[in-house]
Amino acid sequence: IGQDLQVRSGEFGFPAGHVIQIVQNTYNTDISITRDGTYQSINLSQAITPTSDSSKILVFGQASGFARLDTTSTGEVGFGIFAGGSLVYESETISRTGDNSSTYYAPTYFSVNYLHSPSTDSEITYEIKGKGNSTLHTLTFNRDDSNSSIILLEISG
């Protein structure tokens, strides 16, 4: 008490496992993707600049929507996390089946948590993308004013 603490440059940092920064983004406008089985943007992305190349990024994402199906067809939906344009995580496939009516809108929700080690202290953009197989008519997110979100936490390494 009453004394100054002096630390030489570069010799102080956060202990491993501490949260250094948090950034987030939400999106709430309807967006539909086609059914060709490839990952497509659902407008859910966020950039972060890690303070160290040893930091990890904890990604939280969630989105809800509807898969449009015909009669009793079964559609498959998947989600991926991309970092700097490269796929770093792929979800399990979610199956949805029609209910014998002419058109069926199957509720579709996903939530994902993933710890990534980007090994960079340069800005990196994370994006969550969706995909649907050929038995889906469309896959629509944020329908009826629902929100999708992505939250990124920098964790000290």
N, C-alpha and C positions, 0 to 999 in steps of 0.2 A: 504494500500500500504506500502510495506516495512515490513510487519508483517507476521510471520509464522502462518498457521492455523493447529491446532492439532486436530485430530479426534480419539477418542478411538476406538479400534478394534470392529467391529460388529455394529457400530452406524451410518454407512453411507451406503447408497444404492441408487439405481435408483428409482425415483418416479414411481408409478404405470403407466403402459402403455408405457413405454419407451422401445425401441429396445436395447437389450443387445448384441446380437450376431446374425450373419447370416451365414448359411452354405448352400451349394447347390451341386447338382450332375446332370449331364446330361448323356444321353445314346442315341446313334444314330446307333446301329446295329439292323438289322431286327430281330424280335423275334415273333414267332407265338405261340398261345395257343390253346388248344383243346376246344371242344364245350360241355363239360359235366356239365356246370352250376355252377362249383365251382371256387372260386378265385384262380388265378394262377399268378405267378411272371411274371412281364414284365421288370425285371431287373432295377427297378426304386426305389432306397432306399437311405437313408442318415441317419447317426447317429448324435446326438447332446447330449451334456452334459449340462443340465441346471445349472445355478449358484445357484439356490434356488429351494426348493420344492414348493414354491408359484408361480413360473414362469409359464407362459402359452407358448405354442408353436403354432405359426401361420404357417400352412402348405399351400403352393401353389404348385400345380402340373398341368402338362399339357402333353398330348401325342396325337399323331395323327397316323392314320393307315387306314387299309381297312378291312371290313368284307366281306368274300367271301360267296356268296349265290348262290343257284341254282334257275333258272327260276323265279317264282313269290313268292317264300317263303319269310317270314318275320323273320328276326333274331333279337334277343335282346342282347344288350351289356350292361354291368354294370361295375362299378369301385368301389373299396373300399380303404380306408386308414387304414393301420394297424400300431399300435404303440406297440413295444415290442412283436409282434406276435399276438396281439388281434385286432379284427376289432373295430374301433372307429367311422368310418363314412362310410355310404353306399350311393352311388349316385342313382338318379332316373335312371330307365332303359331307354336306348336309343334304338328305333326300327329302323331297316333298312329293306327295301323291294326290292326284285329283280325286273328287268325290262323286263321280258319275254325272255331274251336271255338264252343261255345254262348255262352261268356262269356270275355272276355280282359281281363286286367289289365295294361295297358301302363305300364311304369315311366316316371315323369315327374319331371324334375329341372330346376330353373332356378337360375341365379346371375345377379345383376345388380349393376352398379356405376353410379352416376349422381351427377353433381355438380350440386347445385341452389343457386340464389341466392335465398333467401327474402326478402331486403330487410327484415328485421325483427330487433329484439332482444328480442322477446316469445317466450314459449314456443310451439313449434310441434310438432305430432305428425305423424310420418311413419308411414304404414301401407302394407304390401304386400298387395294383394288379387289373387285369381285369378278366372278365368272359363273356362267351357267351353261349347261349342256344343251344339245339340240332339241330336247323334248320340251323345253321351256319356250313360251312365247316371248316373254320379257321378264326381266328382273328389275324391280323398281325399288329404290331406296327413298327414305324420308317422306313417304306418302302420308297424307293426312297430318301434315305439320309435325311429324316426328323429327328428332335430331340425331345426327351422327356426330361422333367426336373422336379426336385423336389427342392423346396427352403424352408428352415425352418428358422423362425425368433423366437428367444427367446424374449418374452415380459415380462417385470417385473410385478409381481403381487401385 
